[in-house]
Amino acid sequence: MDGASRRSTTPVTPPPGPGRGEGGRRALGPALAAAAIALAAAAALARAWPLVPNRRAFGWDAALRTVSDLDAASGPLRFLVRLLGPEVWPTLRLAAAAPMLALGAPPLPAEAALSIAASAATFLLLGLAAARGARGAAGALAAVAVAAGALAANRAFTAWAGSPMLEAQSALLTLAATVAWMRLREGGPEARVWPVALAGNLLFHTKFQYGLIFAIAVLATEAALLPAGARARAAGALLAEGRGWLRRPAAWLLLAGVAATAAAAWAVDRTGGVAFRVGPVPISVRRAAGPAFWSSFLAFYGLLLGLWRSRAALREAIPARLRGLFAWLAVPMGAWLLVPFAWRLRMLVYTAATFEVAAPPPGPLAGLAFYPAVMARDWYRPAALAAVAAGLLLAGRAAARDPVLRRRLAAPAALVAVELLALGLGARHNFQPRFAVNLAPVVALAAAAAFPAAGRLGTAGGALLAALLAAAALPAWRPGPLAATLTRGYGDPGVAAACEALARDLPLRDATLVADLDEERLKDCVLQVQLQAFRRRVRVAEWAPGRPLSGEVIQLTDRCDAPAPVTGPRLERREGPLCLRIGPASGRPPDPRPPVHRRRPPAPPPS
């Protein structure tokens, strides 16, 4: 590295003495303001949560994850199995929830407390990130106020701020990953990539889709922003190495394996599978998931093997930052999706291609417009929307003049663009407004980006925007209105009440649970039974069709007149259309329910 290059990338150390102390005092004020806002948000959410009438109705996804948390909290072995085993759901929330439950935290308040803590941490991190690089205390405070106001006025973020769903954690870690990426771009060629890789993978383990989208955004942006000569050298090296791979017989064998297993998966999916014998050994393939796993496994690890064998040539052509981001950000995500047996990848494909919530937008253009329209329509009231839009316009104007700010804002702009493209084009029928909520703090950070370095006039404009946003947000954060908003993050209160009444104070011992309910009640009622089992320290395992029934059985059903899998029940309860029976197994599994078009993701495989 020559002298000029070194001078351009090495940060200037501030002189010792009064200057440094003054800078510390200037930074302390915005940090204290961000901490005060975060504490106020946590206190408001904690006061409002007991007023939410349907706070015990978790809904399908959150109830299923809470049952996993309860199982993981039952012992160290179960914790390790749930954390590292064949769980199709992201497990970062489980890693935090299970120890809390094991130490005696009440389960349902603990699940809400995790989201409230994540929401408060989002306000804190947002304030610290907004004030970064400020020239003075006034500009930093204006940036903190605008960013916090833009997030507090966001009605969609507030609705999920205390919910047991993953939106609050996803928003926090999306912001953390974006801030780490912004700091990487500020740091020049010598900046370390591990903060971006760590934050991105934590986001991935909170919600797989968001982690993958972040990795794609980072790699695509960093590659696109390389100088033209560097891009040409990297592309040329990859093409040359690819041609070299194709000269090796092993590469053709690998490609043949990928093609053969992919064809086998397609054939099994279309025909229902095959069965044959090899000597005395019977072999059958009835599901496409097995061949599809081997196809993706061979393709992914074959690519990694080829890149590893070409590492010497690629090291000279591809910048170290891009190599590090690929190796430490993207590769761990791909490996976790494929092992064991691509269950997590199958869940991603299912939710994108098969899962249905409502009528999809009519065509790809309507799909692309769905989430931007939701953000403009549902996130803000008109006055707050105008203030946020003004902040974004000011940030764009400042970035056009300031190359440092332009380099920083490339990260949030690229992430928002890539995520909206992925959400709009990556699903067939699964369009849900909550999927874009994780971008709320990123948008709030961008809306405040022009004020840290603004002069007196800009700081006054920031104060005006902050006042408009505070006027929109503060009335909505009073206990009553806030509780009404938080209800949108929970399920049907009637379902919660019926399930809770049915499962209250059950005399339980180790048993098998047979849950034969419609989808709207199924997971909430199972959760209520598992809560009773967790409190009494007994194990209730859910029965899977095809398995024999023996021992103690707990039946939950809404078909009370159908033949029961329980003989001579020692307890029977009825709550509206729901029945609960406990007794010895009759040996007869429940009759299959009439086929319905499934609108929910399947339960995870048994662990």
Summary of the structure (lengths in Angstrom):
residues: 607
radius of gyration: 27.1
end to end distance: 53.5
largest distance: 87.7
contacts: 2009
relative contact order: 0.12
helix: 66%
strand: 6%
